[in-house]
Amino acid sequence: MVELPCTGAVYLAVLTLMANAGLSLSNFTMLIIYNLLFISPLIIILVLFYRGTESATIDTWVKKCKPYMRLLTGLLLLSMAAWMVVFTLF
């Protein structure tokens, strides 16, 4: 429930495209790419903890790189939005 407002918008947009236009390769590709990008950080964190990395080390790295991660996430979401608009119009 906490992540739904942040992550649900992309699912809603893609599922709306699929409902209106039917299942197409571009809609399916967008959904797969989003799922890979959403799940891959979770897998990386799991592997880091499995290999013995302490949470304090990860926390320090996250605090140091937070602005860059937010910038990258914003650019990625904007590019996905543009991609969805282009494929919806054509």
TIRO-2110 file (N, C-alpha, C; in Angstrom, 1 decimal):
// TIRO-2110
0.8, -1.2, 0.0, N, 1, A
0.0, 0.0, 0.0, CA, 1, A
0.9, 1.3, 0.0, C, 1, A
2.0, 1.2, 0.6, N, 2, A
2.9, 2.4, 0.6, CA, 2, A
3.5, 2.7, -0.7, C, 2, A
3.8, 1.7, -1.5, N, 3, A
4.5, 1.9, -2.8, CA, 3, A
3.4, 2.1, -3.9, C, 3, A
2.2, 1.8, -3.7, N, 4, A
1.2, 1.9, -4.8, CA, 4, A
1.1, 3.2, -5.4, C, 4, A
1.1, 4.3, -4.7, N, 5, A
1.0, 5.6, -5.3, CA, 5, A
2.2, 5.9, -6.2, C, 5, A
3.4, 5.4, -5.8, N, 6, A
4.6, 5.7, -6.6, CA, 6, A
4.8, 4.8, -7.8, C, 6, A
4.5, 3.5, -7.6, N, 7, A
4.7, 2.5, -8.6, CA, 7, A
3.5, 2.2, -9.4, C, 7, A
2.3, 2.4, -8.9, N, 8, A
1.1, 2.0, -9.6, CA, 8, A
0.8, 2.8, -10.8, C, 8, A
1.3, 4.0, -10.9, N, 9, A
0.9, 4.9, -12.0, CA, 9, A
1.4, 4.3, -13.4, C, 9, A
2.6, 3.7, -13.4, N, 10, A
3.1, 3.1, -14.6, CA, 10, A
2.2, 1.9, -15.0, C, 10, A
1.9, 1.0, -14.0, N, 11, A
1.1, -0.1, -14.2, CA, 11, A
-0.3, 0.3, -14.8, C, 11, A
-0.9, 1.3, -14.1, N, 12, A
-2.2, 1.8, -14.6, CA, 12, A
-2.1, 2.3, -16.0, C, 12, A
-1.1, 3.0, -16.4, N, 13, A
-1.0, 3.6, -17.7, CA, 13, A
-0.8, 2.4, -18.7, C, 13, A
0.0, 1.5, -18.4, N, 14, A
0.3, 0.4, -19.4, CA, 14, A
-1.0, -0.5, -19.5, C, 14, A
-1.6, -0.8, -18.4, N, 15, A
-2.8, -1.6, -18.4, CA, 15, A
-3.9, -0.9, -19.1, C, 15, A
-4.0, 0.4, -19.0, N, 16, A
-5.0, 1.2, -19.8, CA, 16, A
-4.7, 1.1, -21.2, C, 16, A
-3.5, 1.3, -21.6, N, 17, A
-3.1, 1.1, -23.1, CA, 17, A
-3.5, -0.3, -23.6, C, 17, A
-3.2, -1.3, -22.8, N, 18, A
-3.5, -2.6, -23.2, CA, 18, A
-5.0, -2.8, -23.3, C, 18, A
-5.8, -2.2, -22.4, N, 19, A
-7.3, -2.4, -22.5, CA, 19, A
-7.8, -1.7, -23.7, C, 19, A
-7.3, -0.5, -24.0, N, 20, A
-7.8, 0.3, -25.1, CA, 20, A
-7.4, -0.2, -26.5, C, 20, A
-6.1, -0.5, -26.6, N, 21, A
-5.5, -0.8, -27.9, CA, 21, A
-5.3, -2.3, -28.0, C, 21, A
-5.5, -3.1, -27.0, N, 22, A
-5.2, -4.5, -27.1, CA, 22, A
-3.7, -4.8, -26.8, C, 22, A
-3.4, -6.0, -26.6, N, 23, A
-2.0, -6.4, -26.3, CA, 23, A
-1.1, -6.2, -27.5, C, 23, A
-0.1, -5.3, -27.4, N, 24, A
0.8, -5.1, -28.5, CA, 24, A
2.2, -5.4, -28.0, C, 24, A
3.1, -5.5, -28.9, N, 25, A
4.5, -5.7, -28.5, CA, 25, A
5.1, -4.6, -27.7, C, 25, A
4.7, -3.3, -28.1, N, 26, A
5.3, -2.2, -27.4, CA, 26, A
4.7, -2.1, -26.0, C, 26, A
3.4, -2.3, -25.8, N, 27, A
2.8, -2.3, -24.5, CA, 27, A
3.4, -3.4, -23.6, C, 27, A
3.6, -4.6, -24.2, N, 28, A
4.2, -5.7, -23.4, CA, 28, A
5.6, -5.4, -23.1, C, 28, A
6.4, -4.8, -24.0, N, 29, A
7.8, -4.4, -23.8, CA, 29, A
7.9, -3.4, -22.7, C, 29, A
7.0, -2.4, -22.7, N, 30, A
7.1, -1.4, -21.6, CA, 30, A
6.8, -2.0, -20.2, C, 30, A
5.9, -2.9, -20.2, N, 31, A
5.6, -3.6, -18.9, CA, 31, A
6.8, -4.5, -18.4, C, 31, A
7.4, -5.2, -19.3, N, 32, A
8.6, -6.0, -19.0, CA, 32, A
9.7, -5.1, -18.5, C, 32, A
10.0, -4.1, -19.2, N, 33, A
11.1, -3.2, -18.9, CA, 33, A
10.9, -2.6, -17.5, C, 33, A
9.7, -2.1, -17.3, N, 34, A
9.4, -1.5, -15.9, CA, 34, A
9.5, -2.6, -14.8, C, 34, A
9.1, -3.8, -15.1, N, 35, A
9.2, -4.8, -14.0, CA, 35, A
10.7, -5.2, -13.8, C, 35, A
11.5, -5.2, -14.8, N, 36, A
12.9, -5.5, -14.7, CA, 36, A
13.6, -4.4, -13.9, C, 36, A
13.2, -3.1, -14.2, N, 37, A
13.9, -2.0, -13.5, CA, 37, A
13.4, -1.9, -12.1, C, 37, A
12.2, -2.3, -11.8, N, 38, A
11.6, -2.2, -10.5, CA, 38, A
12.1, -3.4, -9.6, C, 38, A
12.3, -4.5, -10.1, N, 39, A
12.7, -5.7, -9.4, CA, 39, A
14.2, -5.8, -9.2, C, 39, A
15.0, -5.4, -10.2, N, 40, A
16.4, -5.6, -10.2, CA, 40, A
17.1, -4.9, -9.0, C, 40, A
16.7, -3.7, -8.5, N, 41, A
17.3, -3.2, -7.3, CA, 41, A
17.0, -4.1, -6.0, C, 41, A
15.8, -4.6, -6.0, N, 42, A
15.5, -5.5, -4.9, CA, 42, A
16.4, -6.8, -4.9, C, 42, A
16.7, -7.3, -6.1, N, 43, A
17.6, -8.5, -6.2, CA, 43, A
19.0, -8.1, -5.8, C, 43, A
19.4, -6.9, -6.2, N, 44, A
20.8, -6.5, -5.9, CA, 44, A
21.0, -6.3, -4.4, C, 44, A
20.0, -5.7, -3.7, N, 45, A
20.0, -5.6, -2.2, CA, 45, A
20.0, -7.0, -1.6, C, 45, A
19.2, -7.9, -2.1, N, 46, A
19.2, -9.2, -1.5, CA, 46, A
20.6, -9.9, -1.6, C, 46, A
21.2, -9.8, -2.8, N, 47, A
22.5, -10.4, -3.0, CA, 47, A
23.6, -9.7, -2.1, C, 47, A
23.5, -8.4, -2.0, N, 48, A
24.5, -7.7, -1.1, CA, 48, A
24.4, -8.2, 0.4, C, 48, A
23.1, -8.4, 0.9, N, 49, A
23.0, -8.9, 2.2, CA, 49, A
23.4, -10.3, 2.3, C, 49, A
23.1, -11.1, 1.3, N, 50, A
23.5, -12.5, 1.3, CA, 50, A
25.0, -12.7, 1.4, C, 50, A
25.7, -11.8, 0.7, N, 51, A
27.2, -11.8, 0.7, CA, 51, A
27.8, -11.2, 2.0, C, 51, A
27.0, -10.7, 2.9, N, 52, A
27.5, -10.2, 4.1, CA, 52, A
27.7, -8.7, 4.3, C, 52, A
27.2, -8.0, 3.3, N, 53, A
27.3, -6.5, 3.4, CA, 53, A
26.4, -6.0, 4.6, C, 53, A
27.0, -5.2, 5.4, N, 54, A
26.2, -4.6, 6.5, CA, 54, A
25.3, -3.5, 6.1, C, 54, A
24.2, -3.4, 6.8, N, 55, A
23.2, -2.4, 6.4, CA, 55, A
23.7, -1.0, 6.6, C, 55, A
24.6, -0.8, 7.5, N, 56, A
25.2, 0.5, 7.7, CA, 56, A
26.0, 0.9, 6.5, C, 56, A
26.7, 0.0, 5.9, N, 57, A
27.5, 0.3, 4.6, CA, 57, A
26.5, 0.7, 3.5, C, 57, A
25.5, -0.1, 3.4, N, 58, A
24.5, 0.2, 2.3, CA, 58, A
23.8, 1.6, 2.6, C, 58, A
23.5, 1.8, 3.8, N, 59, A
22.9, 3.1, 4.2, CA, 59, A
23.8, 4.3, 3.9, C, 59, A
25.0, 4.2, 4.2, N, 60, A
26.0, 5.2, 3.9, CA, 60, A
26.1, 5.5, 2.4, C, 60, A
26.1, 4.4, 1.6, N, 61, A
26.2, 4.5, 0.1, CA, 61, A
24.9, 5.2, -0.4, C, 61, A
23.8, 4.8, 0.1, N, 62, A
22.5, 5.3, -0.3, CA, 62, A
22.4, 6.8, -0.1, C, 62, A
22.9, 7.2, 1.2, N, 63, A
22.8, 8.7, 1.5, CA, 63, A
23.8, 9.5, 0.6, C, 63, A
24.9, 8.9, 0.3, N, 64, A
25.9, 9.6, -0.6, CA, 64, A
25.4, 9.7, -2.0, C, 64, A
24.7, 8.7, -2.5, N, 65, A
24.3, 8.7, -3.9, CA, 65, A
22.8, 9.1, -4.1, C, 65, A
22.1, 9.5, -3.1, N, 66, A
20.7, 9.7, -3.2, CA, 66, A
20.3, 10.8, -4.3, C, 66, A
21.0, 11.9, -4.4, N, 67, A
20.7, 12.8, -5.5, CA, 67, A
20.8, 12.3, -6.9, C, 67, A
21.8, 11.5, -7.1, N, 68, A
22.1, 10.9, -8.4, CA, 68, A
21.0, 9.8, -8.7, C, 68, A
20.6, 9.0, -7.7, N, 69, A
19.6, 8.0, -7.9, CA, 69, A
18.3, 8.7, -8.2, C, 69, A
17.9, 9.8, -7.5, N, 70, A
16.7, 10.5, -7.8, CA, 70, A
16.7, 11.1, -9.2, C, 70, A
17.8, 11.7, -9.6, N, 71, A
17.9, 12.2, -11.0, CA, 71, A
17.8, 11.1, -12.0, C, 71, A
18.4, 10.0, -11.8, N, 72, A
18.4, 8.9, -12.8, CA, 72, A
16.9, 8.3, -12.9, C, 72, A
16.3, 8.2, -11.7, N, 73, A
14.9, 7.7, -11.7, CA, 73, A
14.0, 8.7, -12.4, C, 73, A
14.1, 10.0, -12.1, N, 74, A
13.3, 11.0, -12.8, CA, 74, A
13.5, 11.0, -14.3, C, 74, A
14.7, 10.9, -14.8, N, 75, A
15.0, 10.9, -16.2, CA, 75, A
14.4, 9.6, -16.8, C, 75, A
14.6, 8.5, -16.2, N, 76, A
14.1, 7.2, -16.7, CA, 76, A
12.5, 7.3, -16.8, C, 76, A
11.9, 7.8, -15.8, N, 77, A
10.4, 7.9, -15.8, CA, 77, A
9.9, 8.8, -16.9, C, 77, A
10.6, 9.9, -17.1, N, 78, A
10.3, 10.9, -18.1, CA, 78, A
10.5, 10.3, -19.5, C, 78, A
11.5, 9.5, -19.7, N, 79, A
11.8, 8.9, -21.0, CA, 79, A
10.7, 7.8, -21.2, C, 79, A
10.3, 7.1, -20.2, N, 80, A
9.3, 6.1, -20.4, CA, 80, A
7.9, 6.8, -20.7, C, 80, A
7.7, 7.9, -20.1, N, 81, A
6.4, 8.6, -20.4, CA, 81, A
6.4, 9.1, -21.8, C, 81, A
7.5, 9.6, -22.3, N, 82, A
7.6, 10.1, -23.7, CA, 82, A
7.5, 8.9, -24.6, C, 82, A
8.1, 7.8, -24.3, N, 83, A
7.9, 6.6, -25.1, CA, 83, A
6.5, 6.2, -25.2, C, 83, A
5.8, 6.2, -24.1, N, 84, A
4.4, 5.8, -24.1, CA, 84, A
3.5, 6.8, -24.9, C, 84, A
3.8, 8.0, -24.8, N, 85, A
3.1, 9.0, -25.6, CA, 85, A
3.3, 8.8, -27.1, C, 85, A
4.5, 8.6, -27.5, N, 86, A
4.9, 8.4, -28.9, CA, 86, A
4.2, 7.1, -29.4, C, 86, A
4.2, 6.0, -28.7, N, 87, A
3.6, 4.8, -29.1, CA, 87, A
2.1, 4.9, -29.1, C, 87, A
1.5, 5.7, -28.2, N, 88, A
0.1, 5.8, -28.2, CA, 88, A
-0.4, 6.6, -29.4, C, 88, A
0.3, 7.6, -29.8, N, 89, A
-0.1, 8.5, -30.9, CA, 89, A
0.1, 7.8, -32.3, C, 89, A
1.1, 6.9, -32.3, N, 90, A
1.4, 6.3, -33.7, CA, 90, A
1.0, 4.9, -33.7, C, 90, A
END
